[in-house]
Amino acid sequence: MPMSGPTNGVVCKRCKQPIKLDHTDRLAEEFSLACPHCGHRTFYRDKEIKPLGGEK
């Protein structure tokens, strides 16, 4: 089974869980996301996107 590389995303500002982003090349400088873990929606900046680690 092939291993995927790092997944990019942001960290929820409320529950601190990672939010994975499938595509980051077309995001605006500021964008809104709802956390799939706690449901909190807030704005994030493109500078907050970072590698979250690969899945094994």
trRosetta pair geometry for C-beta under 8 A, 3 or more apart (Angstrom, degrees):
i j d omega theta_ij theta_ji phi_ij phi_ji
3 54 6.1 56 164 156 101 135
3 55 7.5 -169 -158 85 73 56
3 56 5.9 -10 -126 -119 111 59
4 7 7.1 39 123 -57 123 93
4 54 5.6 -178 90 -154 67 95
4 55 5.5 23 49 46 110 91
5 54 5.5 -88 -175 -96 20 116
6 51 3.8 -10 169 -154 141 116
6 52 6.8 145 -174 48 84 51
6 53 6.0 -51 -128 -116 82 9
6 54 5.3 -74 -77 -57 43 77
7 20 5.1 -20 153 -136 132 108
7 21 7.8 153 167 49 86 56
7 51 7.2 115 66 -156 35 63
7 52 5.0 -37 81 53 87 107
7 53 7.1 -18 35 68 84 42
7 54 6.9 129 -11 -105 79 41
7 55 7.0 35 -21 -22 125 95
8 20 7.7 103 80 -155 41 62
8 21 5.4 -47 101 60 87 103
8 24 5.1 -47 100 -29 147 143
8 49 5.4 29 174 176 111 105
8 50 6.9 177 -146 93 75 17
8 51 5.9 -53 -94 -95 64 48
8 52 6.7 136 -136 -3 13 91
9 18 5.3 83 97 179 139 94
9 19 5.1 -174 -178 87 116 52
9 20 4.4 -80 -75 -111 139 32
9 21 4.8 161 -101 0 64 82
9 49 6.8 -145 134 -143 5 75
9 50 7.4 -41 67 60 49 57
9 52 4.7 6 37 -38 110 134
10 18 7.6 155 86 -153 31 60
10 19 5.2 -12 64 57 77 105
10 21 7.1 57 -5 -32 82 118
10 33 6.9 144 51 42 130 151
10 44 4.9 -32 -125 -142 171 158
10 48 5.0 42 -124 124 111 108
10 49 5.9 -62 -66 -94 85 54
10 50 7.4 95 -102 21 47 78
11 16 5.9 0 172 -154 110 51
11 17 7.2 167 -155 82 70 21
11 18 5.8 -45 -101 -98 68 54
11 19 7.1 167 -106 11 16 83
11 48 7.8 -118 29 171 75 106
12 15 4.9 6 98 51 137 78
12 16 6.0 -83 70 -29 84 12
12 17 5.1 16 18 50 124 70
12 18 7.7 -124 -7 -69 83 6
12 19 5.8 105 -56 -34 82 110
12 35 4.1 44 -109 -104 130 135
12 37 6.5 -113 -21 47 159 117
12 38 6.4 129 170 29 157 115
12 40 6.4 107 -167 63 113 116
13 16 8.0 27 -146 -72 11 54
13 40 7.2 -118 62 120 81 137
13 42 5.5 -46 31 59 130 160
14 35 6.7 -124 46 -1 108 156
14 38 5.5 -124 95 88 124 153
14 40 4.1 95 8 7 146 169
14 42 7.6 150 -26 -15 99 133
15 35 6.3 144 32 158 114 160
15 37 5.5 -130 84 102 151 124
15 38 4.2 155 -26 -27 137 138
15 40 7.0 163 -9 14 95 127
17 35 6.6 106 63 -166 107 120
17 37 4.3 43 58 5 158 163
17 38 7.3 149 21 -13 124 99
18 52 4.7 100 -156 -141 145 133
19 33 5.8 121 150 140 156 144
19 35 5.8 -106 -79 -118 122 67
19 36 6.8 139 -122 9 86 90
20 52 6.4 -105 -96 35 77 157
21 24 5.2 77 117 -70 133 91
21 27 7.5 -19 -169 -56 145 140
21 49 6.6 -49 28 -129 150 114
23 26 6.1 9 136 26 118 98
23 27 7.7 164 114 -38 75 89
24 27 5.6 -38 -157 0 54 123
24 46 7.7 124 -175 -144 100 91
24 49 5.5 120 -139 -167 140 159
27 31 5.2 -75 -164 -29 103 148
27 46 5.8 155 103 -99 116 102
27 49 7.6 135 55 -52 157 145
28 31 5.3 137 53 -66 90 91
28 46 7.4 -139 109 -50 37 113
29 45 6.5 -12 160 -152 69 79
29 46 5.3 -82 -141 -1 43 117
30 43 5.6 10 180 -176 102 117
30 44 7.3 169 -152 85 59 37
30 45 5.4 -30 -98 -102 73 66
30 46 7.5 -93 -63 -18 35 78
31 43 7.0 156 83 -149 25 70
31 44 6.0 -24 66 62 75 84
31 46 7.6 74 2 -65 104 75
32 41 6.1 34 176 177 102 101
32 42 7.0 -152 -141 115 75 19
32 43 5.3 -45 -89 -92 73 65
32 44 7.6 145 -103 15 25 74
33 41 6.8 -161 102 -140 31 70
33 42 7.4 -19 60 60 68 56
33 44 6.1 -6 16 5 112 122
34 39 6.2 -16 -179 -160 107 44
34 40 7.1 168 -151 87 64 29
34 41 4.2 -34 -93 -86 78 91
35 38 4.9 12 95 47 133 79
35 39 6.2 -45 69 6 84 12
35 40 5.0 21 18 51 120 77
35 41 7.5 -147 3 -74 70 42
44 48 4.9 -112 -171 62 99 140
44 49 7.7 99 145 -56 126 74
45 48 5.2 105 61 -8 71 102
46 49 5.9 -30 -168 2 51 116
